[in-house]
Amino acid sequence: MKTTYNKKPTLSSQDIRHYNWYIWRSVIALFVLVAIMFTLTIFDVFGQLPSFRDLENPKSNLASEVISSDKQVLGTYYVQNRSNVTYKELSPNVINALIATEDKRFYDHSGIDFGRSFTIFLHLLIGQKQGGSTITQQLAKNLFTEKSNNPFVRITQKLQEWITAVKLERHYTKQEILTMYLNKVDFGAYNTYGIKSAARTYFNTTPDKLTPDQAALLIGMVNGPGIYSPIRHPKNAINRRNLVLNRMAEQGSLSEGQAAELKQKPLGLDFHLNTHIDGPAPYFRSVLKKEVQKIFKEQNLNRPDGTPYDLDRDGLKIYTTIDATMQQYAEEAQLEYMKNLQVQFNDHWRGQNLAKSIHNFKFLVNQGMLKSDRYKQLKAQGLDDEDIKTNFNTPDTVNLFTWHGNIDTLMKPIDSIVYSKMLLRNALMSMDPTTGYVKAWVGGTNFEHFKYDQVKNGTRQVGSTAKPFTYAVAIDNGYSPCMKINNVPDTIRGYGDPWCPRSSPSETLPGFITLRQALAHSQNWVTAHVMSEVKPEPVVELIKKMGITSAVPPYPSICLGTFDASVFEMTAAYSVFANHGLWTEPTYILRIEDKNGNVLYTHTPKVVQAMNPQTAYVMTYMLKGVIEEGTGARLGYKYGLHNPIGGKTGTTQNNSDGWFIGITPQLVTGLWTGCEDRDIAFQSTRLGEGANSALPIFAIYMKKVYANPALGIKKTVDFDAPKNGVSIVLDCGQYTQQQQGTNEVDKKLDF
């Protein structure tokens, strides 16, 4: 049987030329199409390309940084938590990891890697995703386009990115492109953008200190900050990190042995979630933000295009006087003592009916409910007051502040209001009396739960801390601290109703005592007698010169501190005593710079000669008496501070407020302690007095400060006498002899 085979058809030379023509025509058509699309893209048909000015100033939401006097970042204001770095601030490990993973031919191309770009283009045509953009293209995409899910729109965007990438390469160096990319990229973790924020968030370090494995982990997150998150998906993060380490070894930035060793390491996270309230000095930063916004408005400081600066987006740098170390010591001192003081407070109220024992208690709790976030949220949901009341009396899980950390507990929300009302609050400010520079600012006990700043915004009755103002007027009129006055009631008339202060029998020094003793032991009757001699008006005038802005009526009772003032004002006022009579405006902003380092604002503090230098010096001698023998003596016998320190305790009516203001030649520190509402207070002066509720925090703080020589606050420094000397006698033995001599002369003259 004969087998036949089908012969393959042969192509004639004419057929081959025919097919070649179709192929070339398709290639030419594709080339023309690409050329046309490029041309249309260049002429902004598919959307406007960034201009040269845009390339020079790419828009990016940059966090503004609050910087301490010792160059620490205290915190940031941001919409996106992003802070820029320069190339010099980047570890080589970061650069090597990025190039090895994202664009190994980065230094060899001019923005586009043509070896793979057209394969990406073809994949886009058929609707498939394909990675492989160069670092410069990724930067162009991140800076200037929002990625579309439509494949045809995405093709035009890719063309725009190519053209923009070429422009970027022409206008920036390779180092600048790498830096811009690393400053822009998203690292997940609750609004963390840029390598600087990422290094701080995941490893609590700076970009220049990132190790190879840390850099590999962060760079591994670039293409998938969610799926490669070391917090949510640690296994994915380790696998991705190890892949980056392998590629670094392939590129030669690590040896095979180094990569193998690093791949065995755990993630080694030191995770710090960055929010607006995290970090030191949150109360200060809250006040500072409003102050900066006020400065910009009052001085009409705007961006170059005339629009207002935005602290949350413009990457400003705010240089402050706060010392990060002293701020830490102040916050630690507050925590250390207040948790113990709260125990004292709770113990002495335990078992009592608060509604019966505390004036207006039900009203205060109701007001607390009306001001709470929970009430506002329920009201916004349309609930009426009866339903809201039911909600507040129904047990629920609530988050409470405690001095040992926040806790979630099941309780009635109305009981959480009572709990908050019975929490003690505290505020501290510390400043250099000569420069006015504020060194530490603790505006409250917990910013997350209690956002009201008590340093500058809060005013409370100042109590006996006002007494030195009256004595200062007397000293200025020639009185000596050694002058003796009989410590008996002295009724003052001529200012409305006759007025005579009370004095606790157990705390009253009998007989004739010196002015220094009277101030040291906070004696009301002698102070009232001095007020009757010098009159209220000069005292008010001095108080105003010393920076107290709240209302101070010219009545005799102001000698006992019946007016209100803030910790900010009182600390600055006491700095006059330590600064030769000069009141220097408290300064906490040094300067403000834009993202490029241009100075937008520099602060110049006001200076006022509030009192005679001699008077100021004599008052430091008077205030030393408070510490050496008076109400502040526990600074010495309990805390071992025997160096030159002056100060004054203060306790207001019903123990609502406890104050202590301490002065040294280099540092003045004011403290206040009390509850949110004045009707809630210690029931005994022994516990509620400033010597117990405020002074110990000063002592703990100062011991920490003195123990750190780098801060330059020395125990050996004493208050300087005036250049012209002191004519007022401070030696009470000499003063007594002079008085006796004067009396003998008077007797002879009388004879």
RABEL-V421450 format. One record per residue. N is the residue number from 1. OMEGA is omega in whole degrees, 0 to 359 (none if undefined). Layout:
n = <N,N>
omega = <OMEGA,OMEGA>
This chain:
n = <1,2,3,4,5,6,7,8,9,10,11,12,13,14,15,16,17,18,19,20,21,22,23,24,25,26,27,28,29,30,31,32,33,34,35,36,37,38,39,40,41,42,43,44,45,46,47,48,49,50,51,52,53,54,55,56,57,58,59,60,61,62,63,64,65,66,67,68,69,70,71,72,73,74,75,76,77,78,79,80,81,82,83,84,85,86,87,88,89,90,91,92,93,94,95,96,97,98,99,100,101,102,103,104,105,106,107,108,109,110,111,112,113,114,115,116,117,118,119,120,121,122,123,124,125,126,127,128,129,130,131,132,133,134,135,136,137,138,139,140,141,142,143,144,145,146,147,148,149,150,151,152,153,154,155,156,157,158,159,160,161,162,163,164,165,166,167,168,169,170,171,172,173,174,175,176,177,178,179,180,181,182,183,184,185,186,187,188,189,190,191,192,193,194,195,196,197,198,199,200,201,202,203,204,205,206,207,208,209,210,211,212,213,214,215,216,217,218,219,220,221,222,223,224,225,226,227,228,229,230,231,232,233,234,235,236,237,238,239,240,241,242,243,244,245,246,247,248,249,250,251,252,253,254,255,256,257,258,259,260,261,262,263,264,265,266,267,268,269,270,271,272,273,274,275,276,277,278,279,280,281,282,283,284,285,286,287,288,289,290,291,292,293,294,295,296,297,298,299,300,301,302,303,304,305,306,307,308,309,310,311,312,313,314,315,316,317,318,319,320,321,322,323,324,325,326,327,328,329,330,331,332,333,334,335,336,337,338,339,340,341,342,343,344,345,346,347,348,349,350,351,352,353,354,355,356,357,358,359,360,361,362,363,364,365,366,367,368,369,370,371,372,373,374,375,376,377,378,379,380,381,382,383,384,385,386,387,388,389,390,391,392,393,394,395,396,397,398,399,400,401,402,403,404,405,406,407,408,409,410,411,412,413,414,415,416,417,418,419,420,421,422,423,424,425,426,427,428,429,430,431,432,433,434,435,436,437,438,439,440,441,442,443,444,445,446,447,448,449,450,451,452,453,454,455,456,457,458,459,460,461,462,463,464,465,466,467,468,469,470,471,472,473,474,475,476,477,478,479,480,481,482,483,484,485,486,487,488,489,490,491,492,493,494,495,496,497,498,499,500,501,502,503,504,505,506,507,508,509,510,511,512,513,514,515,516,517,518,519,520,521,522,523,524,525,526,527,528,529,530,531,532,533,534,535,536,537,538,539,540,541,542,543,544,545,546,547,548,549,550,551,552,553,554,555,556,557,558,559,560,561,562,563,564,565,566,567,568,569,570,571,572,573,574,575,576,577,578,579,580,581,582,583,584,585,586,587,588,589,590,591,592,593,594,595,596,597,598,599,600,601,602,603,604,605,606,607,608,609,610,611,612,613,614,615,616,617,618,619,620,621,622,623,624,625,626,627,628,629,630,631,632,633,634,635,636,637,638,639,640,641,642,643,644,645,646,647,648,649,650,651,652,653,654,655,656,657,658,659,660,661,662,663,664,665,666,667,668,669,670,671,672,673,674,675,676,677,678,679,680,681,682,683,684,685,686,687,688,689,690,691,692,693,694,695,696,697,698,699,700,701,702,703,704,705,706,707,708,709,710,711,712,713,714,715,716,717,718,719,720,721,722,723,724,725,726,727,728,729,730,731,732,733,734,735,736,737,738,739,740,741,742,743,744,745,746,747,748,749,750,751>
omega = <183,180,178,180,176,178,177,180,178,180,177,177,178,179,181,178,180,180,177,179,179,180,180,179,178,179,180,180,179,179,179,180,179,179,179,181,176,180,179,179,180,180,171,179,182,182,186,175,178,178,176,180,178,179,179,183,181,182,180,178,180,176,173,186,173,189,182,180,177,169,174,175,181,182,183,170,186,162,170,184,185,174,184,173,173,181,181,181,181,174,174,179,179,181,181,180,182,183,181,185,190,189,187,177,186,184,184,182,180,178,181,175,186,180,181,185,183,174,176,181,180,177,178,180,182,173,178,177,179,179,175,176,176,178,180,177,178,177,179,179,182,184,196,180,172,189,179,175,177,185,181,176,181,177,179,177,179,177,178,179,179,182,179,179,178,178,179,180,180,186,182,173,178,179,180,180,177,181,178,180,183,176,187,194,182,178,176,174,172,170,178,181,177,185,181,178,181,179,180,185,187,184,180,180,180,185,182,183,181,177,181,181,177,178,180,179,183,179,177,181,190,183,178,184,178,185,180,180,179,179,184,183,185,179,177,182,179,180,180,178,182,176,179,178,177,181,175,177,178,181,176,178,172,172,179,180,178,180,180,180,181,181,179,184,171,182,176,183,167,194,176,179,184,172,182,184,179,177,181,173,180,178,178,182,177,177,182,182,179,180,179,178,177,179,181,182,183,183,176,179,183,173,177,180,176,180,183,174,178,182,183,187,193,174,179,175,182,181,185,179,182,175,187,180,179,176,178,180,180,180,178,180,178,181,184,185,187,179,176,179,179,177,177,182,181,183,185,173,186,176,182,175,186,182,180,187,185,181,176,187,181,178,181,179,179,177,177,177,182,181,186,177,181,179,181,179,179,178,180,179,176,180,176,187,180,178,179,178,177,179,181,180,177,182,181,176,180,178,184,171,169,180,177,179,179,178,170,182,179,178,176,178,180,177,176,175,177,180,181,180,183,176,176,176,182,178,182,169,180,185,173,186,183,181,186,184,177,185,179,185,177,189,181,187,179,186,180,184,185,190,182,180,183,179,184,186,183,175,177,179,190,177,187,175,177,185,180,179,179,179,179,177,179,179,180,178,174,178,176,174,182,179,181,179,179,185,180,180,180,182,181,180,177,178,185,180,176,185,175,183,174,177,181,181,184,183,183,175,184,172,181,179,180,177,179,177,181,178,182,182,174,183,185,187,178,179,178,178,178,178,180,180,187,180,185,188,177,178,177,180,179,181,180,177,182,168,177,185,181,184,176,183,183,176,182,185,180,178,178,174,179,178,180,173,181,174,179,182,184,178,178,179,180,178,178,180,183,187,173,176,180,170,178,182,177,184,175,172,175,178,177,179,173,186,180,178,177,182,179,186,173,183,174,184,174,178,182,173,187,180,179,179,179,179,180,181,179,179,175,176,178,184,172,179,178,183,185,186,189,188,179,187,182,173,180,189,181,187,173,178,183,180,180,178,170,179,177,173,177,178,184,184,180,177,181,184,174,183,162,175,182,180,168,181,185,186,174,186,179,180,174,176,177,176,180,181,185,180,179,187,172,180,180,178,179,179,188,182,181,180,180,187,183,184,182,179,175,183,181,179,184,178,177,180,181,183,181,183,183,181,177,177,190,176,188,183,179,179,181,173,179,181,182,178,183,180,179,183,179,178,187,175,178,180,180,178,179,180,179,178,179,180,179,179,180,180,180,179,178,180,none>
